[in-house]
Amino acid sequence: MIASELVNNDLPVLKTSDTVQKAMDMMSEYKVFHLPVVNESQYLGLVYEDDMLGQDGDTSLPIGALSLSLPNIFSLSDKHLFEILNLFLEHKLSLLPIVTHKNDFIGSIAQFDLGTAIAEIFSTAEQGAVVCIDMNIKMYSLAQIAQIAESENIKILSSCLQYFHDSSKIEVTLKVNKPDISALLASFVRYGYTVKYVYDHSSHIDSSADRYESFMKYLDI
């Protein structure tokens, strides 16, 4: 999934001739803290709410007269979702302007659009279960994990890794296509993985502790 596929054309833009007051009104209406400045089709930069608030109460000033606190932040239209996510996190953005290689403004991506895209990639809306397993990084093999799942007739819909500073441990979180994964959990334990938690998508409440206790009882049978 790339930037051009995530653009939200309903988000507003500013011109250099627009006033601070207009910018503040737009930010309030759309619940964002940043807005792109575009003249004709050319992207000029990103204004931040703090730039508005630092004008000593003079809201009639044009945007073009402001001294902007943010660098010229944007993403090219062919950048991958993960690169876009890094920009959001690095600069604490509420929206991100998207441009072509010729600096023509295409549109913006808002936090909501980004969240929706991430949810789609990780198949969060699909029926099934989520399981987190803990292991030493030297043990990690996605091929082996997938083989274990497929041996139990279970498909992995998505996976992600979490690393920990100054630790050889990692956590692998899996979304699988079935809610009943008791046999899969038993197989993970046999292969030396530690099951940290389980979440059944069919339940609206994450009862990880209860499910883990039930799982341990299952292993004792």
Secondary structure as GFF3:
##gff-version 3
##sequence-region A 1 221
A	DSSP	three_ten_helix	3	5	.	.	.	ID=ss1
A	DSSP	alpha_helix	20	30	.	.	.	ID=ss2
A	DSSP	beta_strand	34	39	.	.	.	ID=ss3
A	DSSP	beta_strand	42	48	.	.	.	ID=ss4
A	DSSP	alpha_helix	49	53	.	.	.	ID=ss5
A	DSSP	three_ten_helix	63	65	.	.	.	ID=ss6
A	DSSP	beta_strand	75	76	.	.	.	ID=ss7
A	DSSP	alpha_helix	81	91	.	.	.	ID=ss8
A	DSSP	beta_strand	95	99	.	.	.	ID=ss9
A	DSSP	beta_strand	105	110	.	.	.	ID=ss10
A	DSSP	alpha_helix	111	121	.	.	.	ID=ss11
A	DSSP	beta_strand	129	136	.	.	.	ID=ss12
A	DSSP	three_ten_helix	137	139	.	.	.	ID=ss13
A	DSSP	alpha_helix	142	151	.	.	.	ID=ss14
A	DSSP	beta_strand	156	163	.	.	.	ID=ss15
A	DSSP	beta_strand	169	176	.	.	.	ID=ss16
A	DSSP	alpha_helix	182	190	.	.	.	ID=ss17
A	DSSP	beta_strand	194	200	.	.	.	ID=ss18
A	DSSP	alpha_helix	208	220	.	.	.	ID=ss19
###
